[in-house]
Amino acid sequence: MTSWTPDACTLPTAEQPLRVAEFDALFADAVQRVERPGDGRLRLVLDGAAEERARELAERETRCCSFFTFAFTSAREGEDTVVMEVTVPDEHAAVVEAMADRAEAVRSTS
């Protein structure tokens, strides 16, 4: 499937392309900036209007891939953005790296 779908993911294989498509749509529609603050960490600055959608997607992803941790930080005053932080344990750092690569690639083509 994708390099961010590790064996530890319990999402049925048939549903994985749909989930990837949901993340691709979020990346294309809402990501303003991709930051890589360290191994196993990804920071996505999203359009504030996408916060509910991003939170719902993150919640579903955590249910099938429990090693993910998603955290959201509201925008600074005067900005209409939200920051979605994605972290994983060291053994899954490559998954977050692949997710960051995908976010940058999809964002650049939209």
Secondary structure, 3 states (H helix, E strand, C coil): CCCCCCCCCCCCHHHHHHHHHHHHHHHHHHEEEEEEEECCEEEEEEEHHHHHHHHHHHHHHHHHCCCCEEEEEECCCCCCEEEEEEECCHHHHHHHHHHHHHHHHHHHHC
